[in-house]
Amino acid sequence: MEKRSLTRSLIYLNLLNLLLLNMLLVSRTGIGLILLIMSLSTGGILIFHLITYDRQLHKILFSLRRISKGDLNQSIPDLRIKEFDEIGKSINELLNQKDNTIGHLAAHREELRLLLSSNEDPLWAQDEAGQILWANSSFYKLFNKSSDKKHPHYWEIIREPFLLEFLKDFSPSEQKELREFTIEDHYFLLSAASDSNGKKRVFMLQSIDELRAAQQMKRDFIVNLAHEFRTPLTAIKGFSEALRDDESQKDRFLDIIQNHTHRLIRLIADLEELIRLERGFGLSIQELDLAEFMANLRLIIQPMTDDAELELEMNVAKDIRAFFDPFKLEQVFINLSQNSIRHTNKGGIKISARLVADMIHFDFFDTGEGIDPKDHHRIFERFWVGENSRNRTRGGTGLGLSIVKHIIALHNGKIKVDSSPGQGCHFQILIPQNLYNEDAWH
């Protein structure tokens, strides 16, 4: 529809009005009649424009009232007058921008809600009066307390004395602050911040249990490493001095010194291997026949079990090919066998391998002393040994099972143990048939 310009209409009507005036003057019409005719003409023009204004403004106001009442689908319709139509289009454009802004804000609000609700760390905000403005579910879960109030005070939820004291004394002038707290035997790092005027404060309790556990593991590793080196070095020093004072037992003392020297060499070699594995180095993947691998493995383990007067049984399905590092995987079963032989007095070892849904399943059984279930999660830690064998008289370095775990992890595999005291051990090992097949675990 063609739009009519209000300005142009006014110009045309006023030109006609002037033309009418000139025609009246030329015709020598009386001044009174001229004034009457001009008044009627001007009034007609004004009335016409007022009616036009009213109709256009009524359409705009009607739409705006609908929008103000929540009809967000309403917009300013097309208007016949160009100037009013441009005003309507500008208003519609503003409404569209507002809708887009509201949509973006709603999306961001939903993202923020999901972020806060999925955050496992307790997170909450409070005003200067101590009322909790909002909090995620982890906050209420930690303190195991809820409130019927929409905005309860923090002291109605939190019961930890040191945390309550901190929140009470927290100064909004301190823009950011970090503080450690222990809550129900768990370690948390509290982050606190406030807005520029100090009226709103945000707090987050970040769990640092894993960090503390890693720090403790590091301390334990250093202590154990020092112990592992100190024991043979002390023996070497002591028997070296005894050898100087008493040469009658020279051969015995030299054998002892040599044994402890070999133990130090094995310990250092295991440490070097463990470091290489932790850095992800050292895998040489080959495609191998599983039966052939197990046959070669028997040649390595059989002499060990024969020396210990134990039986060895190995079973493997035929015609299975897989991708893995044969030397590293041999190390897995050598370490498991050495560990089992040290703790098995009778019976023996059984190793089996089979293919199940693109996964190689290895089962390693022994008839040894077994492991207490409470220690299952610790047996792969470096230098950890059972309480019954805390000394190293059985020849282990305490790193064998840790090396096993890292080799399996490098093969994208898993290992778990099933054992009880006096019932032997069952290690279950799963690795993908094709190490490069990302769908193997699905």
C-alpha positions as CSV (number, residue, x, y, z in Angstrom):
1,M,0.0,0.0,0.0
2,E,1.4,3.4,-1.0
3,K,2.0,5.6,2.0
4,R,0.8,9.2,2.0
5,S,3.1,11.9,3.4
6,L,1.4,14.1,6.0
7,T,3.9,16.9,5.3
8,R,3.2,16.8,1.6
9,S,-0.5,16.8,2.2
10,L,-0.2,19.9,4.4
11,I,1.8,21.7,1.7
12,Y,-0.7,20.8,-1.0
13,L,-3.8,21.9,1.0
14,N,-2.2,25.1,2.1
15,L,-1.3,25.9,-1.5
16,L,-4.9,25.3,-2.5
17,N,-6.0,27.6,0.3
18,L,-3.7,30.3,-1.0
19,L,-5.0,29.8,-4.5
20,L,-8.6,30.1,-3.3
21,L,-7.6,33.3,-1.5
22,N,-6.1,34.8,-4.6
23,M,-9.2,33.9,-6.7
24,L,-11.4,35.6,-4.2
25,L,-9.3,38.7,-4.2
26,V,-9.3,38.9,-8.0
27,S,-13.1,38.5,-8.1
28,R,-13.3,41.5,-5.8
29,T,-15.4,39.6,-3.3
30,G,-16.2,41.4,-0.1
31,I,-13.7,41.2,2.8
32,G,-16.2,39.7,5.1
33,L,-17.1,36.9,2.8
34,I,-13.4,36.3,2.1
35,L,-12.7,35.9,5.8
36,L,-15.6,33.6,6.2
37,I,-14.6,31.4,3.3
38,M,-10.9,31.3,4.4
39,S,-11.9,30.5,8.0
40,L,-14.1,27.6,6.8
41,S,-11.3,26.4,4.4
42,T,-8.6,26.6,7.1
43,G,-10.9,24.9,9.7
44,G,-11.7,22.1,7.2
45,I,-8.0,21.5,6.7
46,L,-7.3,21.4,10.5
47,I,-10.3,19.1,11.1
48,F,-9.1,16.8,8.3
49,H,-5.6,16.6,9.8
50,L,-6.9,16.2,13.3
51,I,-9.0,13.2,12.2
52,T,-6.0,11.8,10.4
53,Y,-3.8,12.2,13.4
54,D,-6.4,10.7,15.8
55,R,-6.8,7.6,13.6
56,Q,-3.1,6.9,13.3
57,L,-2.4,7.7,16.9
58,H,-5.3,5.5,18.0
59,K,-3.8,2.5,16.1
60,I,-0.4,3.1,17.7
61,L,-1.8,3.5,21.2
62,F,-4.1,0.5,20.9
63,S,-1.1,-1.7,20.0
64,L,1.1,-0.2,22.7
65,R,-1.6,-0.9,25.3
66,R,-1.9,-4.5,24.2
67,I,1.9,-4.9,24.5
68,S,2.0,-3.3,27.9
69,K,-0.6,-5.9,29.1
70,G,1.7,-8.7,28.1
71,D,0.7,-9.5,24.5
72,L,4.2,-9.9,23.3
73,N,3.0,-11.0,19.8
74,Q,1.4,-7.6,19.2
75,S,3.1,-5.1,16.9
76,I,2.3,-1.7,15.4
77,P,0.3,-2.3,12.1
78,D,1.1,-0.7,8.8
79,L,-0.2,2.9,8.8
80,R,-1.3,5.0,5.8
81,I,0.5,8.1,6.8
82,K,4.2,7.8,6.0
83,E,5.5,9.7,9.1
84,F,3.3,7.6,11.5
85,D,4.3,4.4,9.6
86,E,7.9,5.2,10.2
87,I,7.3,5.7,13.9
88,G,5.5,2.4,14.0
89,K,8.3,0.6,12.3
90,S,10.8,2.1,14.7
91,I,8.7,1.0,17.6
92,N,8.5,-2.5,16.1
93,E,12.2,-2.6,15.6
94,L,12.7,-1.6,19.3
95,L,10.3,-4.4,20.3
96,N,12.2,-6.9,18.2
97,Q,15.5,-5.9,19.8
98,K,13.9,-6.1,23.2
99,D,12.6,-9.7,22.4
100,N,16.1,-10.7,21.2
101,T,17.6,-9.2,24.4
102,I,15.1,-11.0,26.6
103,G,15.7,-14.2,24.7
104,H,19.5,-13.9,25.2
105,L,19.0,-13.0,28.9
106,A,16.7,-16.0,29.4
107,A,19.2,-18.3,27.7
108,H,22.1,-17.0,29.8
109,R,19.9,-17.2,32.9
110,E,19.2,-20.9,32.1
111,E,22.9,-21.5,31.4
112,L,23.8,-19.9,34.7
113,R,21.1,-21.9,36.5
114,L,22.4,-25.2,35.0
115,L,26.0,-24.2,35.9
116,L,25.1,-23.4,39.5
117,S,22.9,-26.5,39.9
118,S,25.6,-28.8,38.4
119,N,28.4,-27.3,40.3
120,E,29.4,-29.8,43.0
121,D,31.0,-27.1,45.1
122,P,28.7,-25.3,47.5
123,L,28.0,-21.8,46.2
124,W,25.8,-19.1,47.7
125,A,25.2,-15.3,47.8
126,Q,24.0,-13.2,50.7
127,D,23.2,-9.6,51.4
128,E,24.7,-7.3,54.0
129,A,22.1,-8.4,56.5
130,G,23.2,-12.0,56.2
131,Q,20.2,-13.2,54.2
132,I,20.9,-15.9,51.6
133,L,19.8,-14.5,48.3
134,W,20.4,-17.8,46.4
135,A,22.3,-21.0,46.8
136,N,22.9,-24.2,44.8
137,S,21.8,-27.7,45.9
138,S,25.4,-28.6,46.9
139,F,25.2,-25.8,49.6
140,Y,22.1,-27.4,51.3
141,K,23.5,-30.9,50.8
142,L,26.8,-30.0,52.6
143,F,25.1,-28.5,55.6
144,N,22.2,-31.0,55.5
145,K,19.8,-28.2,56.4
146,S,16.9,-26.5,54.7
147,S,14.5,-23.7,55.5
148,D,10.9,-22.8,54.8
149,K,11.9,-19.2,54.4
150,K,12.6,-17.9,50.9
151,H,15.7,-16.0,52.1
152,P,16.9,-17.5,55.4
153,H,19.9,-16.1,57.2
154,Y,23.1,-17.9,56.8
155,W,23.3,-18.8,60.5
156,E,20.0,-20.7,60.2
157,I,21.7,-23.1,57.7
158,I,25.4,-23.1,58.6
159,R,26.4,-24.7,61.9
160,E,30.2,-24.7,61.5
161,P,31.7,-22.4,64.2
162,F,34.8,-21.3,62.3
163,L,32.9,-20.6,59.1
164,L,30.2,-18.7,61.0
165,E,32.9,-16.6,62.6
166,F,34.5,-15.9,59.3
167,L,31.1,-14.9,57.7
168,K,30.4,-12.6,60.6
169,D,33.7,-10.8,60.4
170,F,34.0,-10.7,56.6
171,S,34.6,-7.2,55.5
172,P,33.2,-6.0,52.2
173,S,36.3,-3.9,51.7
174,E,38.2,-7.1,51.1
175,Q,37.3,-7.7,47.5
176,K,38.6,-11.2,47.4
177,E,39.7,-13.6,50.2
178,L,40.7,-17.3,50.4
179,R,40.5,-19.3,53.5
180,E,40.8,-23.1,54.3
181,F,38.2,-24.8,56.4
182,T,37.6,-28.4,57.5
183,I,33.9,-29.4,57.5
184,E,32.9,-32.9,58.5
185,D,36.4,-34.3,57.9
186,H,36.5,-32.7,54.4
187,Y,38.9,-30.0,53.3
188,F,37.5,-26.9,51.6
189,L,38.9,-23.7,50.2
190,L,36.5,-20.8,50.7
191,S,36.5,-18.0,48.1
192,A,34.8,-14.8,49.2
193,A,34.1,-11.7,47.2
194,S,31.7,-8.7,47.3
195,D,30.3,-6.1,44.9
196,S,31.7,-2.6,44.7
197,N,29.3,-1.2,47.3
198,G,29.5,-4.2,49.6
199,K,25.8,-5.0,49.6
200,K,26.1,-8.4,48.1
201,R,28.7,-11.1,48.9
202,V,29.3,-14.3,47.0
203,F,31.0,-17.4,48.6
204,M,32.2,-20.7,47.2
205,L,33.5,-23.7,49.1
206,Q,35.8,-25.6,46.7
207,S,36.6,-29.2,47.8
208,I,40.4,-29.7,48.0
209,D,40.2,-33.3,49.3
210,E,42.0,-34.6,46.2
211,L,44.7,-31.9,46.6
212,R,45.3,-32.8,50.2
213,A,45.3,-36.6,49.3
214,A,47.9,-35.9,46.6
215,Q,50.0,-33.9,49.0
216,Q,49.8,-36.7,51.5
217,M,50.7,-39.2,48.8
218,K,53.7,-37.1,47.9
219,R,54.8,-37.0,51.5
220,D,54.3,-40.7,51.9
221,F,56.2,-41.4,48.7
222,I,59.2,-39.3,49.9
223,V,59.1,-41.0,53.3
224,N,58.8,-44.5,51.8
225,L,61.5,-43.7,49.2
226,A,63.9,-42.6,51.9
227,H,63.1,-45.7,53.9
228,E,63.6,-48.0,50.9
229,F,67.1,-46.4,50.2
230,R,68.1,-46.2,53.8
231,T,67.6,-49.9,54.6
232,P,70.0,-51.4,52.0
233,L,72.4,-48.5,52.4
234,T,72.6,-49.0,56.1
235,A,73.1,-52.7,55.6
236,I,75.9,-52.1,53.1
237,K,77.6,-49.6,55.4
238,G,77.3,-51.9,58.4
239,F,78.6,-55.0,56.7
240,S,81.4,-53.0,55.0
241,E,82.6,-51.9,58.4
242,A,82.2,-55.5,59.7
243,L,84.2,-56.8,56.8
244,R,87.1,-54.5,57.7
245,D,87.1,-55.6,61.3
246,D,86.5,-59.4,60.6
247,E,87.7,-61.0,57.4
248,S,86.9,-64.5,58.6
249,Q,83.3,-64.1,57.3
250,K,84.3,-62.2,54.2
251,D,82.3,-64.3,51.7
252,R,79.1,-64.0,53.9
253,F,79.5,-60.3,54.3
254,L,80.2,-59.8,50.5
255,D,77.1,-61.9,49.6
256,I,74.9,-59.7,51.9
257,I,76.4,-56.5,50.5
258,Q,75.9,-57.8,46.9
259,N,72.2,-58.7,47.7
260,H,71.5,-55.2,49.0
261,T,73.3,-53.7,46.0
262,H,71.1,-55.7,43.6
263,R,68.1,-54.6,45.6
264,L,69.1,-50.9,45.2
265,I,69.7,-51.5,41.4
266,R,66.2,-53.1,41.1
267,L,64.6,-50.3,43.0
268,I,66.2,-47.6,40.9
269,A,65.3,-49.5,37.7
270,D,61.7,-49.8,38.8
271,L,61.6,-46.1,39.7
272,E,62.9,-45.2,36.2
273,E,60.4,-47.5,34.6
274,L,57.5,-46.0,36.6
275,I,58.6,-42.4,35.7
276,R,58.7,-43.3,32.0
277,L,55.2,-44.9,32.3
278,E,53.8,-41.9,34.1
279,R,55.0,-39.6,31.4
280,G,53.3,-41.9,28.8
281,F,56.5,-43.0,27.1
282,G,57.7,-46.4,26.0
283,L,54.8,-48.2,24.2
284,S,55.6,-50.1,21.0
285,I,52.3,-51.4,19.7
286,Q,52.4,-54.5,17.5
287,E,49.7,-56.8,16.0
288,L,50.2,-60.2,17.6
289,D,48.6,-63.6,17.9
290,L,47.4,-63.9,21.5
291,A,48.2,-67.6,21.7
292,E,51.7,-67.0,20.6
293,F,52.1,-64.2,23.2
294,M,50.9,-66.5,25.9
295,A,53.3,-69.3,24.8
296,N,56.2,-66.8,25.0
297,L,55.0,-65.7,28.4
298,R,55.0,-69.3,29.7
299,L,58.7,-69.6,28.8
300,I,59.4,-66.6,31.0
301,I,57.2,-67.5,34.0
302,Q,57.6,-71.3,34.1
303,P,61.2,-71.2,35.5
304,M,60.0,-68.8,38.2
305,T,57.2,-71.1,39.3
306,D,59.4,-74.2,39.0
307,D,62.0,-72.6,41.3
308,A,59.2,-71.9,43.8
309,E,57.8,-75.4,43.4
310,L,54.5,-74.0,42.3
311,E,52.2,-75.0,39.4
312,L,51.5,-72.9,36.3
313,E,48.4,-73.2,34.2
314,M,47.8,-71.1,31.1
315,N,44.7,-71.1,28.9
316,V,44.0,-69.0,25.8
317,A,41.4,-69.0,23.0
318,K,42.8,-69.6,19.5
319,D,42.8,-67.4,16.5
320,I,42.7,-64.1,18.4
321,R,44.8,-61.2,17.1
322,A,45.3,-58.0,19.1
323,F,47.3,-54.7,19.1
324,F,49.4,-54.1,22.2
325,D,53.0,-53.7,23.4
326,P,54.2,-57.3,24.0
327,F,57.1,-56.4,26.2
328,K,55.1,-54.1,28.4
329,L,52.3,-56.6,28.7
330,E,54.8,-59.3,29.6
331,Q,56.1,-57.0,32.3
332,V,52.5,-56.9,33.7
333,F,52.4,-60.7,34.1
334,I,56.0,-61.0,35.3
335,N,55.3,-58.4,38.1
336,L,52.0,-60.2,39.0
337,S,53.8,-63.6,39.0
338,Q,56.7,-62.3,41.1
339,N,54.3,-60.7,43.6
340,S,52.2,-63.9,43.8
341,I,55.2,-66.2,44.2
342,R,56.4,-64.1,47.2
343,H,53.1,-64.7,48.9
344,T,52.2,-68.2,47.8
345,N,53.5,-71.3,49.6
346,K,51.5,-74.0,47.8
347,G,49.2,-74.3,44.8
348,G,50.2,-72.1,41.9
349,I,49.2,-69.6,39.3
350,K,46.6,-69.7,36.6
351,I,46.5,-67.2,33.6
352,S,43.8,-67.2,31.0
353,A,42.9,-64.9,28.1
354,R,39.8,-64.6,26.0
355,L,38.0,-62.2,23.7
356,V,34.7,-60.6,24.7
357,A,33.1,-57.9,22.5
358,D,36.4,-56.4,21.2
359,M,37.9,-56.5,24.6
360,I,40.7,-58.9,25.7
361,H,39.9,-60.3,29.1
362,F,43.0,-61.6,31.1
363,D,42.4,-63.4,34.4
364,F,45.3,-64.0,36.8
365,F,44.7,-66.3,39.7
366,D,46.9,-67.4,42.5
367,T,46.5,-69.5,45.7
368,G,48.4,-67.2,47.9
369,E,47.8,-65.4,51.2
370,G,45.2,-63.1,49.7
371,I,44.5,-59.4,50.4
372,D,42.1,-57.9,52.8
373,P,39.3,-56.1,50.9
374,K,39.9,-52.9,52.8
375,D,43.3,-52.7,51.2
376,H,42.2,-53.4,47.6
377,H,42.2,-49.7,46.7
378,R,45.8,-49.3,48.0
379,I,47.6,-52.2,46.5
380,F,48.6,-50.2,43.4
381,E,50.1,-47.4,45.4
382,R,53.9,-46.9,45.2
383,F,55.8,-48.7,48.0
384,W,52.6,-50.0,49.6
385,V,52.8,-53.6,51.0
386,G,50.5,-55.5,53.2
387,E,50.9,-55.3,57.0
388,N,52.0,-59.0,57.2
389,S,55.0,-58.2,54.8
390,R,56.0,-54.8,55.7
391,N,59.7,-55.7,55.6
392,R,61.5,-56.5,52.4
393,T,62.7,-59.9,53.2
394,R,60.7,-61.3,50.3
395,G,62.6,-59.3,47.8
396,G,60.0,-56.9,46.5
397,T,60.6,-53.2,45.8
398,G,57.0,-52.1,46.4
399,L,56.6,-50.7,42.9
400,G,55.6,-53.8,40.9
401,L,51.8,-53.4,41.1
402,S,52.1,-49.6,40.5
403,I,54.0,-50.4,37.3
404,V,51.3,-52.9,36.3
405,K,48.5,-50.3,36.8
406,H,50.4,-47.7,34.6
407,I,51.0,-50.2,31.8
408,I,47.4,-51.2,31.7
409,A,46.3,-47.6,31.7
410,L,48.6,-46.8,28.8
411,H,46.8,-49.6,26.9
412,N,43.5,-47.8,27.7
413,G,42.7,-50.8,29.9
414,K,41.4,-51.5,33.4
415,I,42.6,-53.7,36.2
416,K,40.8,-54.7,39.4
417,V,41.4,-57.3,42.1
418,D,39.1,-59.7,43.9
419,S,40.7,-61.2,47.0
420,S,40.2,-62.1,50.7
421,P,42.7,-63.3,53.3
422,G,43.6,-67.0,52.8
423,Q,41.6,-67.2,49.5
424,G,44.3,-66.2,47.0
425,C,44.0,-63.3,44.5
426,H,42.1,-62.8,41.2
427,F,43.3,-59.9,39.0
428,Q,41.0,-59.1,36.1
429,I,42.6,-57.1,33.3
430,L,40.7,-55.7,30.3
431,I,42.3,-54.0,27.3
432,P,40.9,-53.2,23.9
433,Q,41.6,-55.7,21.2
434,N,42.6,-52.8,19.0
435,L,44.2,-50.0,21.0
436,Y,43.3,-47.5,18.3
437,N,39.6,-48.4,18.3
438,E,37.8,-45.6,20.1
439,D,34.5,-47.5,20.1
440,A,35.9,-50.5,22.0
441,W,34.7,-49.2,25.4
442,H,31.2,-48.4,24.1
